[in-house]
Amino acid sequence: MSAPDENYDLTDEQRRIVELPADATTLVTAGPGTGKTHTLAHRVAHLLDAEGLAGHEVLVLTFSRAAVATLRHRLRELGGDVARVRARTFDSWALEILREAGREGIDLDGNFDRRIREATQLLGDDSVELREDLRHVVVDEVQDLVGARRRLVHTLLSEFECGFTLVGDLAQAIYGFQADTADRDSTFIADLRRSFPALVELELSTSFRFKSDDARRALVHGVALRDNRGQEGRLRELRDTLESLDHLGPLGSEFALGMLRETGTSTAILCRTNGEALLVSETLRQNDVRHRLRRAATDRAVPGWLAELVDRSNSVTLTRDRFDAVAQDLGLENLDVSWSLLLRVAADRGRRVLDLVRLRDAIAAGRLPDEIVAEPEADLVVSSFHRAKGLEFDHVIIVDPSNVHWKHVDAEASGEEARLLYVALTRARDQLWATDPVRSWQVRKADKIDRWGRYGREPWKRLGLEGGAGDVEAQIPGWYDDRTIVEQEQAGNAARLRSGDLVDLVRTDTVVPDGEAPDYTVMCRGEAVGGASPRFRRVLRGFMQQHPGSRPRTYPSVIRGLRVDSLETVVEGAAATRQAGLNDLGVRRVPRLVGLSWFEYAKGGTDA
């Protein structure tokens, strides 16, 4: 069956969901590719057009910014007041609640779970005045509600007497590893059935995504996975499905690389872990295959054009005419949408002017709209199975986790492993392939710093560290007093750096104070483009420690192999702004790093 176009007629299954009254409490089981987003967009339109709800009375919550962007696109196409409906990730809605209650200034330091816990407490506190006038709530992917997000939705449904449409699929429940003890005793869906006796349960069963028998071959496992019995046997059957796919051989082969270089449609390479995804990305980079390494759902990268916009304004306010002129010069598209999104967090003077001080504060607090910080699209994406959840591609290549992984999966974990493999096998619209396992024994997660690292055979040996957001600051070590040089370096970032550029972090000091890591200058093609941030140095120190409280005996002299993912906008302190001689708002463009580095050590060197 071919994929439906944007305006295709609703099926009978979809219409039954769409046309329910606004006060209905509904749970929808939606398998892969069954038109879930299309149905939800029409459901929202029905609530507004036929049920008489206003846009602000409907709230849509989902896990990822990609899902928010897709739903908003569908809503805009339907027109009318649906464009004013609040579609949010759980994290961004929690921040809205905190801001409304005057709690946005608390130090959450990017801790999304803590932010959600604070918002949940406010929702349940009768003494706190919140302007939440909700009449219907839509929640996507409810099978993955665990921990703080589960309690947020439970409190929302308990505190507000409103209808809801909750959508999920137990066959795609893959976040059990994040569950706490309370979650393991009972699923959110089981609690929902107990709490709402009038719950209406419906199903979307007709799949539109899959264009070939090859792409739909894993669908037969869905019913058994939802039943959650006999999962060890189901995992074996799904592994058999994986092993039966056409095989590309190793990704580094000329055959595979040639195919990937010529892909003209959306293609994803999916890996069991983010560590494997880093190694696959490294292979592709070494062979000049352009691609994007998919970010985590909570990774909010502020695009570099915002710093350029602030820098070119030469003011603390920005009119619509000036915005259009700068935005067009920067090559931005959809100017009406971008302007509207910025007004949401930084409007002044009756929503006709952007207050750039407010915009700076929104950037610093991490409360820009999801659409602005959404991940750019790419023809070729490398992702973990988890991060591909909810996405679809024309072609999918699955990196075989190999028997080395499967032999460590016990009976208790086999259910989630089966569901995870099911998710990976149902992302392709057209064609599925498998490829050889990657050799990843040296790479493992350093949990205390929440990054992947390279390790040697000896437990003390550190060979490399994952790069990420916030690792670079505009200040260049040792150049603070030369205002002209720093200004030129900062202004030249956008002109010189491109996605995929290789960078080195070169150590700039030989004596390291106790409790600190050394300074590093970020170099690209022999030029300094920034400095390692305090955050990166803290992460590096944590990685180099052999055990808590110990002092690393040595640090690398050069950190190689990281690449520029993009230019991102950051806010640095007022003192740094005065030193650098940049715009008074302290908004800068810096390279965002990605990849898994290699350490080089000075011979015989030690920091003890």
Buried (B, 14 or more C-beta within 10 A) or exposed (E): EEBBEEEEEBBEBBBBBBBBEBEBBBBBBBBBBBBBBBBBBBBBBBBBBEBEBEBBBBBBBBBBBBBBBBBBBBBBEBEEBBBEBBBBBBBBBBBBBBBBBEBBEEEBEEEBBBBBBBBBBBBBEEEBEBEBEBBBBBBBBBBBBBBBBBBBBBBBBEBBEBBBBBBBBBBBBBBBEBBEEEBEEEBBBEBBEEEBEEBBEBBBEBBBBBBEEBBBBBBEBBEBBBEBEBBBEBBEBBBEBBEEBEEBEBBBEEEBBEBBEEBEEBBBBBBBBBBBBBBBBBBBBEBEBBBBBBBBBBBBBBBBBBBBBBBBBEEBBBBBEBBBEBBEEBEBEEEEBBBBBBBBBBBBEEEEBBBBBBBBBBBBBBBBBBBBBBBEEBBBBBBBBBBBBBBBBBBBBBBBBBEEBBEEBEEEBBBBBBBBBBBBBBBBBBBBBBBBBBEBEBBEBBEEBEBBBBBEEEEEEBBBBBBBBBBBBBBBBEBBEBBEBBEEBBEEBBEBBEBBBBBBBBBBEEEBEEEEBBBBBBBBEEEBBBBBBEBBBEBBBBBBBEEEEEEBEBBBBBBBBBBBBBBBBBBBEEEBBEBBEBBEBBBBBBBBBBBBBBBBBEEEEEBE
